[in-house]
Amino acid sequence: MKKLAIFDFDGTLFNTVDDVIINFNIALEANGFPTLTREEYIERLGGNIDEIVSLILKDKNTPENIELIKREYGKLYDKSNKENSLPFSGMKDILMELADMGVILAINSNRTTPSIKLFVEKHLPEIDFLEIEGHNPDCPSKPSPDGVNRIIEKAGVELSDVVYIGDSKTDIKTAQNAGIDCVIVRWGYGNRNDYENEYILGSVDNSSEILNYF
């Protein structure tokens, strides 16, 4: 049985995209840049904040513009109540069931660690995560395996005992770079290519199906 489950955050544990879209579009419009559709945003998610903003700005992605929109978005997002950002249906129950089975739980994401912890403390206070590894500007972000490697070292388990659960190609590549298994969820921000990727153990339509890999 797998001993350690490392979860991606956005698109896997939490549905956060709508609040991201609202605040990015306000920041873009206020500074004279075109806004994007939901589909266009989803295509650009997965990297760290600098990478996402660069893709959002398209051919206007100068260092100055990236910094401007990143700063404006950050202010707006931090002040917003993020009422649309909630755990996906069933995920809290699955996390509790995995914990009851003795599975170690952790999170690895390109969202900043403080942001992840705020959501976890608010919506998942019953869940004991061994470690939350978010984006750190001083460390490479996903698909680098750095965060995953630190989690595995802290857990003290073998690579064969670990499964990475995510929703996109970034998560698949992260797991591949770390040399661990990967399961993809279909309710996030991935696509058919991700669900049919040869590297993954499989993809799941329902949160309860995650238990099949434990």
Contacts in CASP RR format, 6 or more apart in sequence:
PFRMAT RR
TARGET T0000
AUTHOR 0000-0000-0000
METHOD contacts of the structure
MODEL  1
MKKLAIFDFDGTLFNTVDDVIINFNIALEANGFPTLTREEYIERLGGNID
EIVSLILKDKNTPENIELIKREYGKLYDKSNKENSLPFSGMKDILMELAD
MGVILAINSNRTTPSIKLFVEKHLPEIDFLEIEGHNPDCPSKPSPDGVNR
IIEKAGVELSDVVYIGDSKTDIKTAQNAGIDCVIVRWGYGNRNDYENEYI
LGSVDNSSEILNYF
1 101 0 8 1.000
1 103 0 8 1.000
1 214 0 8 1.000
2 103 0 8 1.000
2 161 0 8 1.000
2 162 0 8 1.000
2 163 0 8 1.000
2 181 0 8 1.000
2 213 0 8 1.000
2 214 0 8 1.000
3 102 0 8 1.000
3 103 0 8 1.000
3 104 0 8 1.000
3 155 0 8 1.000
3 157 0 8 1.000
3 161 0 8 1.000
3 162 0 8 1.000
4 103 0 8 1.000
4 104 0 8 1.000
4 105 0 8 1.000
4 106 0 8 1.000
4 130 0 8 1.000
4 151 0 8 1.000
4 152 0 8 1.000
4 155 0 8 1.000
4 157 0 8 1.000
4 161 0 8 1.000
4 162 0 8 1.000
4 163 0 8 1.000
5 98 0 8 1.000
5 103 0 8 1.000
5 104 0 8 1.000
5 105 0 8 1.000
5 106 0 8 1.000
5 162 0 8 1.000
5 163 0 8 1.000
5 165 0 8 1.000
5 214 0 8 1.000
6 106 0 8 1.000
6 107 0 8 1.000
6 108 0 8 1.000
6 148 0 8 1.000
6 151 0 8 1.000
6 162 0 8 1.000
6 163 0 8 1.000
6 164 0 8 1.000
6 165 0 8 1.000
6 180 0 8 1.000
7 13 0 8 1.000
7 105 0 8 1.000
7 106 0 8 1.000
7 107 0 8 1.000
7 108 0 8 1.000
7 165 0 8 1.000
7 166 0 8 1.000
8 107 0 8 1.000
8 108 0 8 1.000
8 109 0 8 1.000
8 164 0 8 1.000
8 165 0 8 1.000
8 166 0 8 1.000
8 167 0 8 1.000
8 168 0 8 1.000
8 171 0 8 1.000
9 16 0 8 1.000
9 107 0 8 1.000
9 109 0 8 1.000
9 111 0 8 1.000
9 116 0 8 1.000
9 119 0 8 1.000
10 16 0 8 1.000
10 17 0 8 1.000
10 45 0 8 1.000
10 46 0 8 1.000
10 109 0 8 1.000
10 111 0 8 1.000
10 189 0 8 1.000
11 17 0 8 1.000
11 88 0 8 1.000
11 166 0 8 1.000
11 167 0 8 1.000
11 168 0 8 1.000
11 185 0 8 1.000
11 187 0 8 1.000
11 188 0 8 1.000
11 189 0 8 1.000
12 88 0 8 1.000
12 165 0 8 1.000
12 166 0 8 1.000
12 167 0 8 1.000
12 171 0 8 1.000
12 185 0 8 1.000
12 188 0 8 1.000
13 87 0 8 1.000
13 88 0 8 1.000
13 91 0 8 1.000
13 95 0 8 1.000
13 107 0 8 1.000
14 85 0 8 1.000
14 86 0 8 1.000
14 87 0 8 1.000
14 88 0 8 1.000
14 91 0 8 1.000
14 119 0 8 1.000
14 123 0 8 1.000
15 84 0 8 1.000
15 85 0 8 1.000
15 86 0 8 1.000
15 87 0 8 1.000
15 88 0 8 1.000
15 187 0 8 1.000
15 188 0 8 1.000
16 82 0 8 1.000
16 84 0 8 1.000
16 85 0 8 1.000
16 111 0 8 1.000
16 119 0 8 1.000
17 38 0 8 1.000
17 41 0 8 1.000
17 42 0 8 1.000
17 45 0 8 1.000
17 189 0 8 1.000
18 38 0 8 1.000
18 84 0 8 1.000
18 85 0 8 1.000
19 77 0 8 1.000
19 80 0 8 1.000
19 82 0 8 1.000
19 83 0 8 1.000
19 84 0 8 1.000
19 85 0 8 1.000
20 41 0 8 1.000
20 45 0 8 1.000
20 77 0 8 1.000
21 36 0 8 1.000
21 38 0 8 1.000
21 41 0 8 1.000
22 80 0 8 1.000
22 84 0 8 1.000
23 73 0 8 1.000
23 74 0 8 1.000
23 76 0 8 1.000
23 77 0 8 1.000
23 80 0 8 1.000
24 35 0 8 1.000
24 36 0 8 1.000
24 41 0 8 1.000
24 56 0 8 1.000
24 69 0 8 1.000
24 73 0 8 1.000
25 35 0 8 1.000
25 36 0 8 1.000
26 76 0 8 1.000
27 69 0 8 1.000
27 72 0 8 1.000
27 73 0 8 1.000
27 74 0 8 1.000
27 76 0 8 1.000
28 34 0 8 1.000
28 35 0 8 1.000
28 36 0 8 1.000
28 56 0 8 1.000
28 69 0 8 1.000
29 35 0 8 1.000
30 72 0 8 1.000
31 68 0 8 1.000
31 69 0 8 1.000
31 72 0 8 1.000
33 57 0 8 1.000
33 60 0 8 1.000
33 65 0 8 1.000
33 69 0 8 1.000
36 44 0 8 1.000
36 56 0 8 1.000
41 56 0 8 1.000
42 189 0 8 1.000
42 190 0 8 1.000
43 55 0 8 1.000
44 52 0 8 1.000
44 55 0 8 1.000
44 56 0 8 1.000
45 52 0 8 1.000
45 168 0 8 1.000
45 189 0 8 1.000
46 52 0 8 1.000
46 110 0 8 1.000
46 142 0 8 1.000
46 168 0 8 1.000
46 170 0 8 1.000
46 189 0 8 1.000
47 110 0 8 1.000
47 141 0 8 1.000
47 142 0 8 1.000
47 170 0 8 1.000
48 110 0 8 1.000
48 135 0 8 1.000
48 141 0 8 1.000
48 142 0 8 1.000
49 70 0 8 1.000
49 110 0 8 1.000
49 112 0 8 1.000
49 135 0 8 1.000
50 66 0 8 1.000
50 70 0 8 1.000
51 141 0 8 1.000
53 61 0 8 1.000
53 66 0 8 1.000
53 69 0 8 1.000
53 70 0 8 1.000
53 73 0 8 1.000
54 61 0 8 1.000
54 66 0 8 1.000
55 61 0 8 1.000
56 69 0 8 1.000
57 65 0 8 1.000
57 66 0 8 1.000
57 69 0 8 1.000
82 119 0 8 1.000
85 119 0 8 1.000
86 123 0 8 1.000
87 123 0 8 1.000
87 124 0 8 1.000
88 185 0 8 1.000
88 187 0 8 1.000
88 188 0 8 1.000
88 207 0 8 1.000
89 207 0 8 1.000
90 207 0 8 1.000
90 208 0 8 1.000
91 207 0 8 1.000
92 123 0 8 1.000
92 124 0 8 1.000
92 126 0 8 1.000
92 127 0 8 1.000
93 207 0 8 1.000
94 207 0 8 1.000
94 208 0 8 1.000
94 210 0 8 1.000
94 211 0 8 1.000
95 105 0 8 1.000
95 124 0 8 1.000
95 127 0 8 1.000
96 126 0 8 1.000
96 127 0 8 1.000
97 211 0 8 1.000
98 105 0 8 1.000
98 210 0 8 1.000
98 211 0 8 1.000
98 214 0 8 1.000
99 105 0 8 1.000
99 127 0 8 1.000
99 128 0 8 1.000
101 214 0 8 1.000
103 214 0 8 1.000
104 130 0 8 1.000
104 155 0 8 1.000
104 157 0 8 1.000
105 127 0 8 1.000
105 128 0 8 1.000
105 129 0 8 1.000
105 130 0 8 1.000
106 129 0 8 1.000
106 130 0 8 1.000
106 131 0 8 1.000
106 132 0 8 1.000
106 133 0 8 1.000
106 151 0 8 1.000
106 155 0 8 1.000
107 116 0 8 1.000
107 120 0 8 1.000
107 129 0 8 1.000
107 131 0 8 1.000
107 132 0 8 1.000
107 133 0 8 1.000
107 134 0 8 1.000
108 133 0 8 1.000
108 134 0 8 1.000
108 142 0 8 1.000
108 147 0 8 1.000
108 148 0 8 1.000
108 151 0 8 1.000
108 164 0 8 1.000
108 174 0 8 1.000
109 116 0 8 1.000
109 133 0 8 1.000
109 134 0 8 1.000
109 135 0 8 1.000
109 142 0 8 1.000
110 134 0 8 1.000
110 135 0 8 1.000
110 141 0 8 1.000
110 142 0 8 1.000
110 170 0 8 1.000
111 134 0 8 1.000
111 135 0 8 1.000
112 134 0 8 1.000
112 135 0 8 1.000
113 132 0 8 1.000
113 133 0 8 1.000
113 134 0 8 1.000
113 135 0 8 1.000
113 136 0 8 1.000
116 132 0 8 1.000
116 134 0 8 1.000
117 132 0 8 1.000
120 127 0 8 1.000
120 129 0 8 1.000
120 132 0 8 1.000
130 151 0 8 1.000
130 154 0 8 1.000
130 155 0 8 1.000
131 150 0 8 1.000
131 151 0 8 1.000
131 154 0 8 1.000
131 155 0 8 1.000
133 147 0 8 1.000
133 148 0 8 1.000
133 150 0 8 1.000
133 151 0 8 1.000
134 147 0 8 1.000
135 141 0 8 1.000
139 146 0 8 1.000
139 147 0 8 1.000
140 146 0 8 1.000
142 170 0 8 1.000
142 171 0 8 1.000
142 173 0 8 1.000
142 174 0 8 1.000
143 170 0 8 1.000
143 171 0 8 1.000
143 173 0 8 1.000
143 174 0 8 1.000
143 176 0 8 1.000
143 177 0 8 1.000
144 174 0 8 1.000
144 177 0 8 1.000
145 174 0 8 1.000
145 177 0 8 1.000
145 178 0 8 1.000
145 179 0 8 1.000
148 162 0 8 1.000
148 164 0 8 1.000
148 174 0 8 1.000
148 175 0 8 1.000
148 178 0 8 1.000
148 180 0 8 1.000
149 178 0 8 1.000
152 159 0 8 1.000
152 162 0 8 1.000
152 178 0 8 1.000
152 180 0 8 1.000
155 162 0 8 1.000
159 178 0 8 1.000
159 179 0 8 1.000
159 180 0 8 1.000
160 181 0 8 1.000
162 178 0 8 1.000
162 180 0 8 1.000
162 181 0 8 1.000
163 180 0 8 1.000
163 181 0 8 1.000
163 182 0 8 1.000
163 183 0 8 1.000
163 201 0 8 1.000
163 213 0 8 1.000
163 214 0 8 1.000
164 171 0 8 1.000
164 174 0 8 1.000
164 175 0 8 1.000
164 178 0 8 1.000
164 180 0 8 1.000
164 181 0 8 1.000
164 182 0 8 1.000
164 183 0 8 1.000
165 171 0 8 1.000
165 182 0 8 1.000
165 183 0 8 1.000
165 184 0 8 1.000
165 185 0 8 1.000
165 210 0 8 1.000
166 182 0 8 1.000
166 183 0 8 1.000
166 184 0 8 1.000
166 185 0 8 1.000
167 184 0 8 1.000
167 185 0 8 1.000
167 186 0 8 1.000
167 187 0 8 1.000
167 188 0 8 1.000
167 189 0 8 1.000
167 190 0 8 1.000
167 194 0 8 1.000
168 184 0 8 1.000
168 188 0 8 1.000
168 189 0 8 1.000
168 190 0 8 1.000
168 194 0 8 1.000
169 190 0 8 1.000
169 193 0 8 1.000
169 194 0 8 1.000
169 197 0 8 1.000
171 182 0 8 1.000
171 184 0 8 1.000
172 182 0 8 1.000
172 184 0 8 1.000
172 194 0 8 1.000
172 197 0 8 1.000
172 199 0 8 1.000
172 200 0 8 1.000
175 181 0 8 1.000
175 182 0 8 1.000
175 199 0 8 1.000
175 200 0 8 1.000
176 182 0 8 1.000
176 199 0 8 1.000
181 200 0 8 1.000
181 201 0 8 1.000
181 213 0 8 1.000
182 199 0 8 1.000
182 200 0 8 1.000
182 201 0 8 1.000
183 200 0 8 1.000
183 201 0 8 1.000
183 202 0 8 1.000
183 203 0 8 1.000
183 204 0 8 1.000
183 210 0 8 1.000
183 213 0 8 1.000
184 190 0 8 1.000
184 194 0 8 1.000
184 195 0 8 1.000
184 197 0 8 1.000
184 200 0 8 1.000
184 202 0 8 1.000
184 203 0 8 1.000
184 204 0 8 1.000
185 203 0 8 1.000
185 204 0 8 1.000
185 207 0 8 1.000
185 210 0 8 1.000
186 195 0 8 1.000
186 203 0 8 1.000
186 204 0 8 1.000
186 205 0 8 1.000
187 205 0 8 1.000
194 203 0 8 1.000
195 202 0 8 1.000
195 203 0 8 1.000
196 203 0 8 1.000
201 213 0 8 1.000
204 210 0 8 1.000
204 212 0 8 1.000
END
